[in-house]
Amino acid sequence: MSVTLSVNLDHIATLREARKIREPDPVAAAVIAELAGADGIAVRLREDRRHVQERDVRLLRQTVTSHLDLQIAPTAELIAFAVQVLPDVVTLVPESGFGDAGLDVAGHQDAVAKAVESLRNHDIAVALLVDADTRQIKAARKVGAQIVQLRANAYANAFEMGENEDYRKELTLIQDHAALAQNYDLQLAAGGSLNYRNVGPIAAIPEMREIHVGHAVVGRAALVGLDRAVREMKALLG
């Protein structure tokens, strides 16, 4: 089974919000990305609405023809919004952001289970952004999630230092937890600091089903255009 590409468009909204104007529009970017071959569109709606706005999500729900992944913290307000909009997938993430740590499912099992149940009762698939940690993978299964998205940030940082011990350690960590996720009947995705240089080994993991890339694609798009940036990333996934 081939690995699919979900393009995160948060940084399109970040550019727009820098001037508090209408452009660039994440909805227009989503159309271009899908035409270029993206298999899904992802956006992060934060509690402080610092970049993506509720309007964006509502319009994306009407526009996206592949699948829409709404990434939110498991708060009552954001879960209620997701139930109103009905994206194809909700990825539950920590409000602190992608760079710090994954969602602590094991430490907040009851609260996460309640959020998962609310979403699945409305036929929304649920993914959890987690670190490559056995406790978190086991907890993801217990709370009823269908997908785990493994954070690849530490792998990406190690990659920049060359094929050293840290790089091999981080890649092996993801590989091992990919196999564990499959053993627990969880679909597997990966994201976090993946780019055109480092995505290959992650996409080559046999259990991998979806790759999430945001900053690298938007950054490349500033130089060559979004259409070409998406096509180039898609080609790397084979």
C-alpha positions in Angstrom: 0.0 0.0 0.0 1.4 3.4 -1.0 2.1 6.2 1.5 -0.3 9.1 1.2 0.5 12.8 1.7 -1.4 15.2 3.9 -0.4 18.8 3.5 -0.7 21.1 6.5 -1.6 24.6 5.5 -1.2 26.4 8.9 1.7 28.5 7.6 -0.4 29.9 4.8 -2.7 31.2 7.5 0.3 32.5 9.4 1.4 34.6 6.5 -2.1 36.0 6.2 -2.4 36.8 9.9 0.9 38.6 9.9 -0.9 41.5 8.0 -4.5 40.7 9.2 -5.7 40.7 5.6 -7.4 38.2 3.3 -4.4 36.8 1.5 -2.9 34.2 1.2 -6.1 32.2 1.7 -5.7 28.6 3.0 -8.8 27.6 1.1 -7.3 28.6 -2.2 -4.1 26.9 -1.2 -6.0 23.7 -0.4 -7.5 23.7 -3.9 -4.0 24.0 -5.5 -2.5 21.4 -3.2 -5.2 18.8 -4.1 -4.9 19.5 -7.8 -1.2 18.9 -7.4 -1.8 15.5 -5.8 -2.2 16.0 -2.1 -4.2 13.1 -0.6 -5.4 15.2 2.3 -5.4 18.7 3.8 -4.7 19.4 7.5 -5.1 22.5 9.6 -4.5 23.2 13.2 -7.2 25.3 15.1 -5.6 26.6 18.2 -7.4 27.9 21.3 -6.0 31.4 20.7 -6.8 31.3 17.0 -3.4 32.6 16.2 -3.4 31.6 12.6 -6.2 29.3 11.3 -9.7 30.7 12.0 -13.0 29.0 12.4 -14.1 30.5 9.0 -11.2 28.7 7.3 -12.2 25.4 8.7 -15.8 25.8 7.7 -14.9 26.8 4.2 -12.3 24.0 3.9 -15.0 21.5 4.9 -17.1 22.7 1.9 -14.1 22.8 -0.5 -11.7 19.9 0.3 -12.5 16.8 -1.8 -9.8 14.4 -0.5 -10.0 14.4 3.3 -9.9 17.1 5.8 -7.9 16.6 9.0 -8.7 19.1 11.8 -6.0 19.2 14.4 -7.1 20.4 17.9 -6.4 20.1 21.5 -9.0 17.9 23.3 -10.9 20.8 25.0 -14.7 20.8 25.3 -14.9 24.0 23.1 -12.8 22.6 20.3 -14.4 19.1 20.4 -17.9 20.8 20.1 -16.6 22.8 17.1 -15.3 19.7 15.4 -18.7 18.0 15.9 -20.4 21.0 14.2 -18.0 21.0 11.2 -17.6 17.2 10.8 -14.1 16.9 9.3 -13.1 13.5 8.0 -10.4 13.1 10.7 -9.7 14.9 14.0 -6.1 14.7 15.2 -5.9 15.4 19.0 -2.8 17.3 19.9 -1.4 19.0 22.9 -2.2 22.7 23.0 1.5 23.5 23.7 2.3 22.7 20.1 4.1 20.2 17.9 7.6 21.0 18.9 7.5 20.2 22.6 5.9 16.7 23.0 3.1 14.6 21.8 -0.3 14.3 23.5 0.1 12.6 26.9 -2.7 10.0 26.3 -1.4 7.7 29.1 -1.5 10.6 31.7 -4.9 11.9 30.7 -6.6 8.7 29.6 -10.1 9.5 30.9 -10.3 12.9 29.3 -8.9 11.7 26.0 -11.2 8.8 26.0 -14.2 11.1 26.5 -13.1 13.3 23.5 -12.5 10.3 21.3 -16.0 8.9 22.1 -17.6 12.2 21.3 -16.0 12.4 17.9 -16.5 8.8 17.0 -20.2 9.0 17.9 -20.4 11.5 15.0 -18.5 9.2 12.6 -15.3 11.3 12.8 -12.1 9.2 12.6 -9.8 10.0 15.4 -6.0 10.2 15.4 -3.7 11.0 18.2 -0.3 12.9 17.9 2.0 11.0 20.2 5.7 10.4 20.8 7.2 7.1 19.8 6.6 5.7 23.3 5.1 2.3 24.2 2.9 3.7 27.0 1.3 6.2 24.6 0.7 3.6 21.9 -1.0 1.3 24.3 -3.1 4.1 25.7 -4.1 5.2 22.2 -5.6 1.8 21.7 -7.3 1.8 25.1 -9.1 5.2 24.4 -10.5 4.0 21.1 -8.4 6.0 18.6 -8.1 4.6 15.1 -4.9 6.3 14.1 -1.6 7.3 15.7 0.6 10.0 14.2 4.1 9.6 15.5 6.1 12.8 16.1 9.2 12.7 14.0 10.8 15.9 15.4 13.7 14.2 17.2 14.4 12.0 14.2 14.5 15.1 11.9 16.9 16.9 14.3 19.2 13.9 14.4 19.1 13.6 10.6 20.6 17.0 10.2 23.7 15.8 12.1 24.3 13.0 9.7 24.0 9.2 10.0 25.3 9.0 13.5 24.2 7.0 16.5 21.4 9.5 17.4 20.0 9.3 13.9 20.0 5.5 13.9 18.4 5.5 17.4 15.6 7.8 16.5 14.8 6.1 13.2 14.8 2.7 15.0 12.5 4.1 17.7 9.9 5.1 15.0 10.3 1.8 13.2 9.7 -0.2 16.4 6.7 1.8 17.4 5.3 1.6 13.9 5.3 -2.2 14.2 3.7 -1.9 17.7 0.9 0.3 16.4 0.1 -2.2 13.6 0.0 -5.0 16.2 -2.6 -3.0 18.0 -4.6 -2.5 14.8 -3.8 1.2 14.7 -3.3 3.0 11.4 0.0 4.8 11.3 1.0 8.3 10.2 4.0 10.5 10.9 4.7 14.2 11.0 6.8 16.9 12.6 9.8 18.6 10.9 9.7 16.2 8.0 11.1 17.7 4.8 12.4 16.9 1.3 15.7 15.6 2.7 14.6 13.4 5.6 11.2 12.1 4.6 12.5 9.1 2.6 13.4 6.7 5.5 10.2 7.5 7.3 8.0 6.9 4.2 9.9 3.6 3.7 8.7 2.1 7.0 6.4 -0.8 5.9 3.6 0.1 8.3 3.5 3.8 7.3 0.3 4.9 5.7 0.4 8.7 5.8 3.0 11.5 6.0 2.1 14.9 7.3 4.2 17.8 6.0 3.5 21.5 6.5 6.4 23.9 6.9 8.7 22.3 4.4 6.0 22.4 1.6 5.0 26.0 2.3 8.6 27.1 2.5 9.4 25.4 -0.8 6.2 26.9 -2.3 7.6 30.4 -1.6 10.4 29.6 -4.0 8.8 27.4 -6.7 5.1 27.6 -6.2 2.7 25.4 -4.2 1.8 23.2 -7.2 5.4 22.2 -7.8 6.2 21.9 -4.0 3.4 19.4 -3.5 4.3 17.4 -6.6 7.9 17.2 -5.5 7.0 16.0 -2.0 4.4 13.5 -3.4 7.1 12.1 -5.8 9.4 11.4 -2.8 6.7 9.2 -1.3 6.8 7.0 -4.3 
